[in-house]
Amino acid sequence: MDLIAKERDRLLQRTARVYGLCFTVVSLVCLTIPGGIDMLTWVLCIPLYALLGVSQYRIGVSRSRWWVLAALGAGISILLLITLVSTVGPGAPAISAASSLGAGSLASVAVVLTTAPLRRVLLAVAFVVVTGLTTVLLAPFQPPLRVLPLLVLGWLLATVIGFWISAGVPQAARRIASIGRAHRAERQASETEAQRRQGARLLHDTVLATLTLLAHSGVGVAPEAMRQQAADDARLLRQLRLGATPTPQSSGVYNLESNEETVLGTTLESVKQRFGRMGLEVSWHGTGQVLLPTHVLDAFLLALAECLENVRRHSGVTEAHVTITDDETTVRAMVTDSGVGFALDDVDSARLGFKESVVARLKEVGGKARLFSAPGSGTTVVLEVPK
């Protein structure tokens, strides 16, 4: 609220400065027109106009009431000079200058006097003094019924502007806060959905894969490998139950620590050993070591492991080839097998395996995946991630 009040005051001050300086310039121009006042009076008015302009400028940057009083004092002094000191009496241009001064230039202080009770009292006093004195001083030269309505209208307009800005700024702040709350709620919902999807992928890639092996009595997998896989999955479930968001490490075990960068070559070997224990021989080709950011490496390895898991479960062969290549911007992995293959149109769109654990996972880090397969011709998957 303090910040809102400061912004409101700043806007009021700048409005008062522009409002007041514009009418001050108009009044000075009118006073300069020949036939308004004699030269001596005009010369005496110039320093007072300068003081009035400086005071109005300072009102735009300072909340001090002294600048308001200085502006009022300078303006009233100019009115006295125009109407009482001039030897020939004010002409039509001088009367217009005095009217602009009282109804516009001095009325501008009303804009900054609407924010607090004490300031409103000062506003009421200034209004009575300026309008009353201007009407009395111009009475010998201008009918009061022509001067007074103009003065009242000028002060009323400046006061309305002040109250309108004072009421409008808090309303805008409340609307901004409402938009901010809606944005935070949307972001929280998006983060919750992302965590849910990540949890689903982790369970699909680990626990569900192990349960599938158990459902088939662990055919083709050594008992020791089954026990190790089950232990890793149990550790993952404990972390998820405690509200953690596990990430894969080079050993294949999930933990909560993350490094800034990890060498790809040291982690591919762990993936090879893991699938070797489960009966799938993985042959690596291409780049030996590539440096990737941790979050990109995590997504890349998990997607690669899911592709190899699909080979182990669905291809009907016990060997897969992984070719790693890279250029200045991208790291690619091509996973191929000579298995039974399948027709791409026959894949159920509701299955999580490739859609979520590969395509969606890579997309989140700016990567992509392409799948090529046909019945009897094996399968090839190309994974790409940015460096």
C-alpha positions as CSV (number, residue, x, y, z in Angstrom):
1,M,0.0,0.0,0.0
2,D,2.9,2.4,0.7
3,L,4.2,1.9,-2.8
4,I,0.7,2.5,-4.3
5,A,0.4,5.7,-2.2
6,K,3.8,6.9,-3.5
7,E,2.9,6.2,-7.1
8,R,-0.4,8.0,-6.6
9,D,1.3,11.1,-5.1
10,R,3.9,11.1,-7.9
11,L,1.2,11.1,-10.5
12,L,-0.7,13.9,-8.8
13,Q,2.4,16.0,-8.5
14,R,3.3,15.6,-12.2
15,T,-0.3,16.4,-13.2
16,A,-0.3,19.5,-11.0
17,R,3.0,20.7,-12.5
18,V,1.9,20.3,-16.1
19,Y,-1.5,21.8,-15.3
20,G,0.0,24.8,-13.5
21,L,2.9,25.6,-15.8
22,C,0.6,25.6,-18.9
23,F,-1.7,28.2,-17.4
24,T,1.2,30.2,-16.1
25,V,2.6,30.4,-19.6
26,V,-0.8,31.4,-21.0
27,S,-1.1,34.1,-18.3
28,L,2.4,35.5,-19.1
29,V,1.7,35.6,-22.8
30,C,-1.6,37.5,-22.2
31,L,0.2,40.0,-19.9
32,T,2.9,40.6,-22.6
33,I,0.4,41.7,-25.2
34,P,0.6,45.4,-25.7
35,G,-2.1,47.4,-24.0
36,G,-2.3,45.2,-20.9
37,I,-0.2,47.0,-18.4
38,D,2.6,49.5,-18.3
39,M,6.2,48.4,-18.8
40,L,7.3,49.0,-15.1
41,T,4.5,46.8,-13.8
42,W,5.4,44.1,-16.4
43,V,9.1,44.2,-15.3
44,L,8.0,43.8,-11.7
45,C,5.8,40.8,-12.6
46,I,8.5,38.9,-14.4
47,P,10.5,37.7,-11.2
48,L,7.2,36.7,-9.6
49,Y,6.2,34.6,-12.7
50,A,9.7,33.0,-12.4
51,L,9.1,32.2,-8.8
52,L,5.6,30.8,-9.6
53,G,7.1,28.6,-12.4
54,V,9.9,27.3,-10.1
55,S,7.4,26.6,-7.3
56,Q,5.1,24.7,-9.7
57,Y,8.0,22.7,-11.0
58,R,9.0,21.8,-7.5
59,I,5.5,20.7,-6.7
60,G,5.9,18.1,-9.4
61,V,8.8,16.5,-7.5
62,S,8.2,17.3,-3.8
63,R,5.3,16.8,-1.5
64,S,6.3,19.7,0.7
65,R,3.4,22.2,1.4
66,W,5.9,25.1,1.3
67,W,6.1,25.0,-2.5
68,V,2.3,25.2,-2.6
69,L,2.3,28.2,-0.4
70,A,5.1,29.8,-2.5
71,A,3.1,29.3,-5.7
72,L,0.0,30.8,-4.0
73,G,2.0,33.8,-2.7
74,A,3.7,34.5,-6.0
75,G,0.4,34.3,-7.9
76,I,-1.5,36.6,-5.4
77,S,1.4,39.1,-5.6
78,I,1.1,39.1,-9.4
79,L,-2.7,39.8,-9.1
80,L,-2.0,42.7,-6.8
81,L,0.6,44.2,-9.2
82,I,-1.7,43.9,-12.2
83,T,-4.7,45.5,-10.5
84,L,-3.3,48.0,-8.0
85,V,0.2,49.1,-9.2
86,S,-0.3,49.7,-12.9
87,T,-0.7,53.5,-13.4
88,V,-3.0,53.1,-16.5
89,G,-5.1,50.3,-15.0
90,P,-5.2,46.8,-16.5
91,G,-6.4,46.4,-20.1
92,A,-8.2,43.5,-21.6
93,P,-5.0,41.4,-22.0
94,A,-4.1,42.0,-18.4
95,I,-7.6,41.0,-17.2
96,S,-7.3,37.8,-19.2
97,A,-3.9,37.2,-17.7
98,A,-5.3,37.7,-14.2
99,S,-8.3,35.4,-14.9
100,S,-6.0,32.6,-16.3
101,L,-3.8,33.0,-13.3
102,G,-6.5,32.7,-10.7
103,A,-8.7,30.1,-12.4
104,G,-5.9,27.9,-13.9
105,S,-2.4,28.5,-12.7
106,L,-3.1,28.9,-9.0
107,A,-6.0,26.3,-9.1
108,S,-3.5,23.6,-10.1
109,V,-2.4,23.3,-6.5
110,A,-5.8,21.7,-5.8
111,V,-4.6,18.6,-7.6
112,V,-2.1,17.8,-4.9
113,L,-4.2,19.0,-2.0
114,T,-6.8,16.2,-2.2
115,T,-5.0,13.3,-0.5
116,A,-5.2,14.1,3.2
117,P,-7.5,15.9,5.6
118,L,-5.0,18.7,6.5
119,R,-4.3,19.2,2.8
120,R,-8.0,19.5,2.0
121,V,-8.3,22.2,4.7
122,L,-5.5,24.1,2.9
123,L,-7.3,23.5,-0.4
124,A,-10.5,25.1,1.0
125,V,-8.6,28.1,2.4
126,A,-6.7,28.6,-0.9
127,F,-9.9,28.4,-2.9
128,V,-11.7,31.0,-0.8
129,V,-8.7,33.4,-0.7
130,V,-7.8,33.2,-4.4
131,T,-11.4,33.3,-5.8
132,G,-12.5,36.0,-3.3
133,L,-9.4,38.2,-3.8
134,T,-9.4,37.8,-7.6
135,T,-13.1,38.7,-7.8
136,V,-12.6,41.8,-5.6
137,L,-9.5,43.0,-7.4
138,L,-11.1,42.6,-10.9
139,A,-14.5,44.0,-9.8
140,P,-13.7,47.6,-11.0
141,F,-12.7,46.3,-14.4
142,Q,-14.8,43.1,-14.9
143,P,-18.4,42.2,-13.6
144,P,-18.1,39.7,-10.7
145,L,-20.7,37.5,-12.3
146,R,-18.3,37.0,-15.2
147,V,-15.2,36.4,-13.1
148,L,-16.5,34.3,-10.2
149,P,-18.0,31.4,-12.3
150,L,-14.8,31.1,-14.2
151,L,-12.8,30.9,-11.0
152,V,-15.1,28.3,-9.4
153,L,-15.1,26.2,-12.6
154,G,-11.3,26.2,-12.7
155,W,-10.8,25.2,-9.1
156,L,-13.6,22.6,-9.3
157,L,-12.0,21.0,-12.4
158,A,-8.6,20.8,-10.7
159,T,-10.1,19.3,-7.6
160,V,-12.1,16.7,-9.5
161,I,-8.9,15.7,-11.4
162,G,-7.1,15.2,-8.1
163,F,-9.9,13.1,-6.6
164,W,-10.2,11.1,-9.8
165,I,-6.5,10.2,-9.8
166,S,-6.5,9.4,-6.1
167,A,-9.4,7.0,-6.6
168,G,-8.2,5.5,-9.9
169,V,-4.7,4.5,-8.8
170,P,-5.8,2.1,-6.0
171,Q,-8.4,0.6,-8.3
172,A,-5.7,-0.1,-10.9
173,A,-3.5,-1.5,-8.2
174,R,-6.2,-3.9,-7.1
175,R,-6.8,-5.1,-10.6
176,I,-3.1,-5.6,-11.1
177,A,-3.0,-7.6,-7.9
178,S,-6.0,-9.7,-9.0
179,I,-4.2,-10.4,-12.3
180,G,-1.1,-11.4,-10.4
181,R,-3.1,-13.8,-8.2
182,A,-4.7,-15.4,-11.2
183,H,-1.2,-15.7,-12.9
184,R,0.2,-17.4,-9.8
185,A,-2.7,-19.8,-9.6
186,E,-2.3,-20.7,-13.2
187,R,1.4,-21.2,-12.8
188,Q,0.9,-23.3,-9.7
189,A,-1.6,-25.4,-11.6
190,S,0.8,-25.8,-14.5
191,E,3.6,-26.8,-12.1
192,T,1.3,-29.3,-10.3
193,E,0.4,-30.8,-13.7
194,A,4.0,-31.0,-14.7
195,Q,4.9,-32.8,-11.4
196,R,2.1,-35.2,-11.9
197,R,3.2,-36.0,-15.5
198,Q,6.8,-36.4,-14.3
199,G,5.7,-38.8,-11.6
200,A,3.7,-40.8,-14.1
201,R,6.8,-41.0,-16.3
202,L,9.0,-42.1,-13.5
203,L,6.6,-44.8,-12.4
204,H,6.1,-46.0,-15.9
205,D,9.8,-46.2,-16.6
206,T,10.7,-47.9,-13.3
207,V,8.1,-49.5,-11.1
208,L,5.7,-50.5,-13.9
209,A,8.5,-52.0,-15.9
210,T,9.6,-54.1,-12.9
211,L,6.0,-55.2,-12.3
212,T,5.8,-56.3,-15.9
213,L,8.9,-58.4,-15.5
214,L,7.4,-60.0,-12.4
215,A,4.2,-60.7,-14.2
216,H,6.1,-62.7,-16.7
217,S,8.1,-64.4,-14.0
218,G,11.3,-62.5,-14.9
219,V,11.9,-64.4,-18.1
220,G,15.3,-63.6,-19.5
221,V,16.4,-61.6,-16.5
222,A,18.8,-62.8,-13.8
223,P,17.4,-63.0,-10.3
224,E,20.2,-60.7,-9.0
225,A,19.2,-58.1,-11.6
226,M,15.6,-58.4,-10.6
227,R,16.5,-57.8,-6.9
228,Q,18.6,-54.8,-7.7
229,Q,15.9,-53.3,-9.9
230,A,13.3,-53.9,-7.2
231,A,15.5,-52.2,-4.6
232,D,16.0,-49.1,-6.9
233,D,12.3,-48.9,-7.4
234,A,11.6,-49.2,-3.7
235,R,14.0,-46.3,-3.0
236,L,12.2,-44.2,-5.7
237,L,8.8,-44.9,-4.1
238,R,10.1,-43.8,-0.7
239,Q,11.3,-40.5,-2.1
240,L,8.0,-39.9,-3.9
241,R,6.1,-40.6,-0.7
242,L,8.1,-38.0,1.1
243,G,7.2,-35.4,-1.5
244,A,10.6,-35.3,-3.3
245,T,11.1,-35.1,-7.0
246,P,13.9,-37.6,-7.8
247,T,16.2,-37.2,-10.7
248,P,18.4,-39.9,-12.3
249,Q,22.1,-40.1,-11.6
250,S,24.8,-41.7,-13.7
251,S,24.6,-44.9,-11.7
252,G,20.9,-45.3,-12.7
253,V,19.8,-44.7,-9.1
254,Y,17.4,-41.8,-8.3
255,N,18.5,-39.2,-5.8
256,L,17.9,-35.5,-5.1
257,E,21.2,-34.0,-6.1
258,S,22.0,-32.4,-9.4
259,N,25.3,-31.2,-11.0
260,E,25.6,-28.3,-13.3
261,E,27.1,-30.4,-16.1
262,T,27.6,-34.1,-16.5
263,V,29.7,-36.0,-19.1
264,L,27.4,-38.1,-21.3
265,G,30.0,-40.8,-21.9
266,T,30.2,-41.8,-18.3
267,T,26.4,-42.2,-18.0
268,L,25.8,-44.2,-21.2
269,E,28.0,-47.0,-19.8
270,S,25.7,-47.3,-16.8
271,V,22.7,-47.6,-19.1
272,K,24.5,-50.3,-21.0
273,Q,25.3,-52.3,-17.9
274,R,21.8,-52.0,-16.6
275,F,20.2,-53.5,-19.7
276,G,23.0,-56.0,-20.0
277,R,21.9,-57.4,-16.6
278,M,18.4,-57.6,-18.0
279,G,19.4,-59.6,-21.1
280,L,19.7,-56.9,-23.7
281,E,23.1,-56.3,-25.3
282,V,23.6,-52.7,-26.2
283,S,26.3,-51.7,-28.7
284,W,27.5,-48.1,-28.6
285,H,28.8,-46.2,-31.7
286,G,29.9,-42.7,-32.4
287,T,30.9,-39.9,-30.0
288,G,32.7,-40.9,-26.9
289,Q,32.0,-38.0,-24.6
290,V,29.6,-35.1,-24.8
291,L,29.0,-32.4,-22.1
292,L,25.3,-31.6,-21.5
293,P,23.5,-29.6,-18.8
294,T,22.1,-31.8,-16.1
295,H,18.4,-31.3,-16.8
296,V,18.9,-32.0,-20.5
297,L,21.0,-35.1,-19.8
298,D,18.4,-36.4,-17.4
299,A,15.7,-36.2,-20.1
300,F,18.0,-37.6,-22.8
301,L,19.0,-40.6,-20.7
302,L,15.5,-41.4,-19.5
303,A,14.1,-41.2,-23.1
304,L,17.0,-43.4,-24.3
305,A,16.4,-45.9,-21.6
306,E,12.7,-46.1,-22.4
307,C,13.6,-46.8,-26.1
308,L,15.9,-49.6,-25.0
309,E,13.2,-51.0,-22.7
310,N,10.8,-51.0,-25.6
311,V,13.4,-53.0,-27.6
312,R,13.8,-55.5,-24.8
313,R,10.1,-56.0,-24.3
314,H,8.7,-55.8,-27.8
315,S,11.3,-56.3,-30.5
316,G,11.9,-60.1,-30.0
317,V,15.7,-59.6,-30.3
318,T,18.4,-59.4,-27.6
319,E,20.6,-56.8,-29.2
320,A,20.2,-53.0,-29.9
321,H,22.5,-50.5,-31.4
322,V,22.9,-46.9,-30.1
323,T,24.8,-44.3,-32.3
324,I,25.6,-41.0,-30.6
325,T,26.6,-38.0,-32.8
326,D,26.7,-34.3,-32.1
327,D,27.4,-31.0,-33.8
328,E,27.8,-27.4,-32.5
329,T,24.2,-27.2,-31.2
330,T,22.6,-30.7,-31.0
331,V,23.3,-34.2,-29.6
332,R,21.6,-37.1,-31.3
333,A,21.1,-40.7,-30.4
334,M,19.8,-43.3,-33.0
335,V,18.5,-46.4,-31.4
336,T,18.0,-49.3,-33.8
337,D,17.0,-52.9,-33.6
338,S,16.4,-55.7,-36.2
339,G,13.3,-57.0,-34.5
340,V,9.8,-57.6,-35.6
341,G,8.9,-53.9,-36.1
342,F,5.3,-52.6,-36.2
343,A,3.0,-50.4,-38.1
344,L,3.0,-46.9,-36.7
345,D,-0.8,-46.5,-37.2
346,D,-1.4,-49.5,-35.0
347,V,0.0,-48.0,-31.8
348,D,-2.6,-47.1,-29.2
349,S,-2.5,-43.3,-28.7
350,A,-3.4,-43.8,-25.0
351,R,-0.1,-45.6,-24.2
352,L,2.3,-43.6,-22.1
353,G,5.6,-45.2,-23.2
354,F,6.7,-43.4,-26.3
355,K,4.3,-40.4,-26.1
356,E,5.1,-39.3,-22.5
357,S,8.4,-40.9,-21.6
358,V,10.1,-40.1,-24.9
359,V,8.4,-37.4,-26.9
360,A,7.0,-35.2,-24.2
361,R,10.1,-35.5,-22.0
362,L,12.4,-34.4,-24.8
363,K,10.1,-31.6,-25.8
364,E,10.3,-30.1,-22.3
365,V,14.1,-29.5,-22.8
366,G,13.8,-28.3,-26.4
367,G,14.4,-31.7,-28.0
368,K,12.4,-34.0,-30.2
369,A,12.1,-37.6,-31.2
370,R,11.3,-39.4,-34.5
371,L,10.2,-42.9,-34.9
372,F,10.6,-45.2,-37.9
373,S,9.3,-48.8,-38.1
374,A,7.5,-51.3,-40.3
375,P,6.5,-54.9,-39.7
376,G,9.4,-57.2,-40.2
377,S,11.9,-54.4,-40.7
378,G,12.9,-53.5,-37.2
379,T,12.6,-50.1,-35.5
380,T,14.7,-46.9,-35.4
381,V,14.2,-44.0,-33.0
382,V,16.2,-40.7,-33.4
383,L,16.5,-38.6,-30.3
384,E,17.7,-35.0,-30.4
385,V,18.5,-32.6,-27.5
386,P,20.2,-29.1,-27.6
387,K,23.6,-28.7,-26.0
